Amino acid sequence: MLIVVVGEGMLELSRRSANEAAAWHLGYGGDTLNTAIHLARGGDRVAYLTALGTDPFSQTLRSDWQDEGLDTSLILTDPARLPGLYAIRTDSVGERTFSYWRAESAARQVFALPDAQSALASAERADLLVFSLISLAILPNEGRSVLLALAKRMRDRGKQVAFDGNYRPKLWTDAAEARLWRDQAIACCSIGLPTLEDEIAIQGVSSEAAETAARWHATGAGAVIVKMGPQGCLLPDGEALPPPRHLMPVDTSGAGDAFNAGYLHALLRGADQRAAALAGHRLAGWVVMRAGAVPPRGSDHIYATLLD
């Protein structure tokens, strides 16, 4: 099966030590990119649809992502733009804060580039499309409409469409704008992956996981699994499923992205909702005990045992 993931992969500045005098490390990350790499490491066939520039940093990103197992044939080129950049700081309990430089990134104009139609035609042949509210946030309105039209066509043809409601207020004019586009995306998805914390922020009122699931269903989503951070997740049948173990995170960066990957990986292999969510918990748990949203695989990697 072919999975196409749409979004923005950026350069990442991070410190590998809590010491403020430590050197900054240059890597890469981004919500959908993190999910795509985890899926590829698990053995899935994954193409990443985005845009980069012609600069040396863009060339290195293409090479690094290809080494991770991603199909880079859908990464378009904007000769006038560079990749986005973000810096990440992590506090004593593993929670993170971000600073972004992405206003003029190449990914923002991906669907306006000359090869966009060919890339969209290739994406439409995939078995699963994955995108997020951040994927929509970085695009102009015309690009948002193009991505949602792709999602709708694929769902109408019986393909799977997974949508993560990642909400970053700084990327939107206001919450009302974000809700408008979120709801259009929900109506196009067969797999909804909201995070309760994000839903409370975007709705502006306190909410329970069951209320979030009901709202997404009413808006048009198929199966909805609500991520609840350390409390686990709410399954489509209403069961609250905690993580297998209580952990003291080193770095919570990319935990939800990893959950998405583990969950989708298992689901595509025939696992039921509970087993798929447990795979998501296991991968997220492995990630938060290491630095970075996509830690190096190393000898202790979890990818071969996600379904155990």
Helices and strands as residue ranges (DSSP letters): E 2-6, E 10-15, E 24-29, H 31-41, E 45-52, H 56-67, E 75-77, E 85-90, E 96-101, G 106-112, H 116-124, E 128-132, H 133-137, H 141-156, E 160-164, G 169-171, H 175-186, E 191-193, H 196-203, H 209-219, E 223-224, E 226-227, G 229-231, E 233-234, E 240-241, H 255-268, H 273-288, G 303-305
